[in-house]
Amino acid sequence: MDARFSVSESGALRADVPVGVVGAGAMGAGIAQVLAVAGHPVRLFDARPGVAQTAIDGILTTVDKLASKQKLTDERAKKAHVGLQAAQVLQEFSGCGLIIEAIVENLEAKGTLFRNLEEIVGDEAILATNTSSISVTAIGAAIRRPERLAGLHFFNPAPVMPLVEVICGAATSPSIADALYASALTWGKVPVRARSTPGFIVNRVARPFYAEGLRLLNEGAADCATIDAVIRESGGFRMGPFELMDLIGHDVNYAVTRSVFDAFYGDPRFTPSLLQLELVNAGFLGRKSGRGFYRYNEGHAVSLPSTVEAVCLPSGIQVYGESPLSVALVERLAANSVKFESHAAHADGRVAECERCVLYRTDGRTATARASASGIGDTVVVDLALDDKTAKRVAIAAGDQADIATRVAAAGMLQAAGYVVSAIDDAPGMIVMRTVAMLANEAADAVNQGVCSAADVDLAMRKGVNYPIGPLQWADTIGPGTVLEVLDHMADIYGEDRYRASPLLRRRVFAGCGFTAGKDGSHG
């Protein structure tokens, strides 16, 4: 199909092209607001009487507030007032150049809608689905001309979240995808391209963020509040997995996980959590029900992370090498006027030691396994941090061979460097490291399978779910070899295919290069 009939020189839909939006729920209303503010005449339809007009009233109230705060020009606000109208019947979409559906996540319902739209709109009109989990190819199979259908996946709330995934089904015309990509740019969005596979980019790559937190909780490594705090204050994420799942709603989050798991024929990487299923079955859906992993009803105490109380400064602190953690310890200890000695890198990779403790960064093994292999009973491992120099909190785990004095010495050394310390049980890969390794691995696999480019996967995770940096950029920062080592160690410990490394990750390690300078459409 040729989309040039209604596009500007940039390839985007002209601002005067009318757009129809089907579904006036939170997502549909948000999409309508984006398009109306961009200058398009917008027709908003909902099968429920009066719902479209109610949504429009809310949109225009929001637009006026934004204009009053000078976050939106008066001209754009006026265009939204003039251009945004409720449609009483689908036939009012006959002159639209683009129709976006944002209805219930049901393949049959979407197919029926698009078949009806085909009988109403012109042959040149573009059809787009905002589905977050259903195959664009399957939706397109229900209509006569699937080449004019593409995925246009906004993120909630659509007026605020910048990311839009432009998804090609098997039959989608490249010119349609190009027009939608260019149009999203003119709407002030950040578009990325993806092939229609389960979860697309974000909902696929994000699964380990929740899954590894759930597994750590299930294994008793730490409680929800501690895992969340470490992910935020060490990993640099805006929210921890349990806070975020409670915000999303466990019914929604579990359903997406189950959808991706089923679509990938039971791949263990996407196995749903029985802990989360129990919450769903109990009706503990998170904030919207007043209870999830946390309680939100008035009167319930706030859950606090486990934090090691201040302990005495250990003697004989030695710091080794120039790893990011070593450099950070040197700077932070010096800034706090703590006496220490600095040495060249140690042969066994230790970061630091003191009177009763030898400190290593986790490599995916438990501290117990590492102590057994080295014969050093006083082994303590430290979790990954986004930036060791600025991290507020750090997690540690001691091997089963260590006594309480070892744990106290490790905590004291890190507290002297200004860290808040959380001691967790000896779980493989700890918290941040295993989460980042699995995110990077899933991102690498998406690139390896041609779902998207390396640049787009990193952009999608930053703009779609506010990750501090993209997972492949993070892999390059700590080294693809480190990520592979962590995954291989975890695979050995668990004996599960869940932790198998992506072939592309292994290729990058063998080639001695990262993801930011490859031939796969990556950053460099």
N, C-alpha and C positions, 0 to 999 in steps of 0.2 A: 504494500500500500504506500502511496506517496502522500506524505504529510505536509508538503510544501504549500498547499492551498491557503493555509492560515498562519504561516510562520513568518517571522521577521527575518532580517538578514542574519541575525545571530542563530537562527534555527529554532527559536522559541516561539510559542504561540503568541500572536499579537494580543496586546492588552484589551483590544475591543472584541475579542472572540468570546461569546457567551459560554459559560461553563455550568454544567448541571452537577449537583451533588445529591446522591440518594442516601438517605439515612441522616436524621437530625439529632442523633445522640451526641455524646461528648466529642467523639472523634469527627463525625460528619460536620458538626457545628464548627469545630476548630478548623477543619479544612476549608469550609465556606468562608470563615473569617480571613484566613490567609489569602485566598483568591480575591475576595472583595477588596481587601486593603491594597492588593497589587493592582487593582483597577479593572478587573474583569466584571462584566455583568454576571451575576450568579443567581441561579435558580436552585433553591433548596427544597427537597421533597422528602416527606416521611409518610408512610402508610397510616400512621396513627393521626387522627384528626386533631388539628391545632398544634401539634408538636413542632412543626417546622416554623410556624410564626412565633411561637414561644422562644424557640432557639434564636431566631433572628432578633427578637427584642433583646435577648441577653447579649448577643454579639454586638449590637449597636450601642448598648450601654457600656460595654467594655471598650469599644472603639472611642466613644466620647471621653471616657476616663483617661485613656491613653493620650488623646489629643490635648486634654486639659493639663496633663503633666508634661506635655511637649515630647512625648515618646513616639508621637505619630503626627505627621503634618495635617493641618486643617484640610488641605486639598485631598489627601488620601482618605481622611475620615468622611469628607463629603461624598467622594466616589463610592465609598462603602454604603452610605445611606441611600444613594440613588440606585446603585447597581444590585443590591441584595434584595431578593424577593422570594416569597414562598410560592412554590408550585403546588397546585391542587391535584393535578394528575400528571402522569409521566409524559403525556402528549405535549406538555408545555416545553419539553426538552428538544422538540423537533428542530430548532434552529441552533442548538448547541454544537460547538466544535470539539468539546471534551466533556465526558461524563465520568464522574468518579463515584464508585459505590463504596459505602461504608456501613453496610448492614451486618446482620448476624453472621458469625463464622460458620456457615453451613454451605457445603458445596452445591447441594440441590437448589437452595434459595438463591444463591448467586447466579447459577446457570440459568434459572428461570427468569431472573431479572434481566440479564444481558440478552436473552432471546427476545424478550419483550422490547427492550431498547432498540434492538436491530430493526424492528419493524417501524420504529418511530423516527430515529435520527437518520441523517444523510449518510451516504456511503463513505464520505470523507471524514466523518467524526471519529475521534479517538475514544476508545473505551479503556477505563483504568479501574483496577480493583485495589482497595486499601487492605486487602487481606494480610494478616501477619503470620498465618500458618498453613493456608491451603495452597496447593499447587496452582500456579498461574496457568500452567499447561492444561491441567484438568478443568479449570474454569473455562479456558478458551475452547476446549473440545466440545463444549455444549452449544457453540454458536456457529453460524455459517462462515464467518470471516474471522477466524481467530488471529490472523495476522495483525489486526488493528487493536488487539487487547494486550495490555501490559500491566504489571504490578506497579503501583505507586504507593509505597508503604510509608506513611507519616508516623511519627512517634508522638505519644500523648504527654502533655498537651500540645497539639499541632501548632498553635501560634507561637509557642515558646521553644520547643525542641527543634534544633536546626536540621537534623538529618532527614533525608528522604531516600529510601531505597528504590531504585528504578529496576524492575525485575523483568527479564525476558523469559517468556515461556518458550516452548519448543517451536511454536509457529509465529512468534512475535516478529514483526518487521523491524529491521534495524532502524529505519527512518522514524518509526513510532517511538522507539526507545530514545533515539537522539533528540526528538522534539520534546519529550517529557523531561529529559535531563537538562536541556537548555532552558526549558520553561521553569523548572525548579530553581535554577539560578536566578532568573528574573523575579521570582517570588521571594527572594532573600534566603533561600534554603541552601543546604549543603547536600548535593546529590551524590550517590555512589551507585555503581552498576553491579548487578548480581544476576546470576542465572537461577532459574526457578528450581531450587532444591529445598528440602525440609529446613525450615527455620530461616531461610535466606542467609543473610550475614549475621545480624545482631542476635537474633533468637537462637541461632545455632552456636555461635562462638561464645555466647554468654553462659551457656549451660554449666560449664565447670565452676563458675563463680558461686553458684548456688550448690552444686553437687558436692564439691569438696568441703564446703562448710558443713553441709548436712552429714557427710561421712565422718568428719572430725567430731561432730557432736555425738553421733551415734556410737563412736568408738570411745567416748569419754575423754577425748584429748583436752577439752576445755568446755566451758559453758558458753551460751550464746553471747552474752555480754562481753566476754573476754575475746572471743573470736572476732566479733564486730569491732571492738576497740583496736585490736592488732591490725585488722585489715585497714581501718581508717588511719590510725596514728603511726603505723609503720609502713603500710602499703600505699598510703596516699589516696585511697578510694574515698569518695564522698560518703558512702554508706557501707556498712557491713552487709553480708548476705542475709542475715536474719531480719535486720531492720528493713532491708529492701523487699524481702519476700512478704513481710507483714504489710508494707505499704502497697505493693502490687495486689495482694490478695492471694491466699494460698490456693483457692479454687482456680484462679487464672494461671498462676505460676505452675501449679502441678499439671494443669491441662496442656500447657505449652510443652512442658517437659515430656509428658506422655505422648503428645502428638509427634514430637521429634523422634522419640524412642521408637514408636511404632513405625514411623515412616522410614527409619533406617533399619527396619527388620530386626529390632532388638539388639542393636549394637550396645555393648556394655558401657561404652563411654557416656551414654545418655540414660542410663538406668534411673528411673524415678526412685524417690526416697520413701520408704515405709513410714518414716517419722512424719513427713509432710502429708502423706495420705491419711495418717491418723488424725492430724489437725483438720483436714478437709472433712473426714467422716464425722468428727465431733462438732463441726460447724464453727471451729475456731479459725476464722479466715483472715485474721490480722486486724488492722486498724478499723476496718469497716464493720467488724462484728464485736469490737472491743477486746478481743483476745486472739493472739496468735502465739508466736514464740514468746512474746511479751504481753503483759496485761496493760490495757489502756483505760480501764475504768477508774473513775475517781476513787482515791483512797489506797490504791495499790502503790507500793514503794517502787521507785525506779531501780532497775537492775544495774548493778555496778560491776565492772570488770574485776577479775582477780588481779591484785597488784601486790607484789612483794613489799612488805614494810621495810623502811630504811634499816640497813644493817651497817656494821662497821666496815671501814675501808680496809681491804686486805693488803698485806705487805708484798713487796717484791713484784710489782706489776711489770711485765715485759710485753712489748708489742712487736709483732714480726711483719716484715714485708710492706708492700704498698697496695694491698687490696683496698677497695673502697671502704670496708669496715676498719681496716688497720689505719688508714689515713684519717678517718673520722675519729677514731679513738685517740690518736695522737693529738689532733686539734682540740677535741673536747676535753680531754684530760688536762692538757696544757692551759686551756681557758679557765679551768676550775682549780688551777694551781696544785694539781695532783702530781706527786713524784712518780716517774716511771722511766724505764729504759727502752730505747728503740733499737731494733736489730734488723738485719737483712732477713729476707724470707726464710722460713724454716722448711726443712726438707719434707715434713709431713703435712704442710699446708696450714698449720695452726695460725690463728690470728693473734692470740694473746695468751698469757698465763699469769698466774699469781701463786700464792703460797699453797693452795689446795685445789687448783683448777686449771685445766687446759681447755681453751676456747677455740672452737672451729665454727665456720659458717656451715649450715646444713648442706649436704650434697644429695639429699634424698634418703640416705640411710638413717636409721634411728641412731641416737647416741649410744645405745646399748650395742648395736652391731658394730659401730665404729670403734668403741672401746674394746670389744672382743677382738677385732682385727688388729688393732695397734698394741694391745696389752696395756693401754693407759686407762686405768680405772676411773680417773678423775676427769673424764671427758664430759664437756657440756657443749651443746650445739646452739647456734644463734640463728634466728630466722632472717629471711631476706627483708630489706627495706627499700623503698623507692629511692630514698636519699639518706644514707647513714649519717650525714652531717647534720641534717635538720629533723630527722625522725624524733618524735616525742616518746614513743613507746617501742620496746623491743621484746620479743618472746624468746625464752630459753627453755631447753629441755636437757635433763641430765640422764645419763645411762643408769641402768639398774644396778651397775657395779658401784656407783658413786654413793657417798653418804651425805648426810645433811650439811656437813661442813663444806663439801664441794659446791653444793647448790648456793649456800650462803656467800661463799667467796666469789662465785660468778656474778651473783646479783650485786654484791658490793662493788665489784670492779665496774660494772656497767652503770650502776647508780652514780658512781664517782664521775663518770663521763656525762652525767646529766640525763640519762635515760630513765623513764619509768619502766619497770620490769614486770612482765607477766611470766610466771613459770607455768608451763603446760606439761601434760603427760608426754611421754616419749613417742610421738607419732611420726611416721615416715614423712619427710618433706616439710614438716611443721605446718604453718598456716599460710603465710604469704608466698613462700617459695613454691609449695605444691599448687596453689591456686594460679600463680603466674605461669608456671611451667605448663599446666593443663590448658590455660587460655592460649598461650603461645602455640601449643601443639595443635589445638583445634583450629586456630587461625591459619597455621601452616597447611593443615589438611584441606581447608576450604580453598586456599590458593592452589594447592597441588591438584585438586579436582576441578579446577577451572570455574569455580563459583564466582570468584572475584580476584582482583589484583591485590598484591601485598599492600600497596598504598591505600586502596579502598577499604580493606579490612581494618587497618589501623584508624583511618579516618572515621569509619562507621562506629567503632567502639568508643572513640573519644567523643563524637558528636551525638551518638544515639543513646549511650548509657553513661556518659561522663567519666570514662576511665581516665586516670591521670596521664597516661601515655598509651599508645597503641600496643597490643600484645607482642607484635613482631618487633617493634622498636625496643620494647623491654627485653625481648630475647637477644637482640643485638647488643644491648647495653650490658647485660650480664654474661653474654656469650652464648651462641647456640650450643656449644659444647657443654656448657653448664646445664642448660635446659635438658639436653639429651641424657647427661649423666644422672640428673635427678629422676627423670622418667624411667630410665633403665633400672635404677636402684629400686624405685617404687614397684615396678613390674616384677622384679625379683622377689621383693618382700611379700607382695600380695598374691603373686602368681596369677594375675588377672590380665586379660586382654584390654581391659579398661585403660591401662597406662602404656599401651603400645605407642611408640614414637611414629610420627608422620614420616613417610618416605622423603618428603621434601626437607624436613629438619635434618635427617641423616645426610642427605645430599649436601646441604649447606655446611655441615660439620666436615664432611670428607673434602669438600672444595675449599675449606678454610675461609669462607666468606659468610656474610650475614644476609639478611633479607632485604636490606635497603639498597643493594647494588646487584640485583639479579635480573635475569631476562624474563621474569614473570610479571612484568608490569608494576614493578615495585618503586619505592620512593626515589631512588637515585637516578 
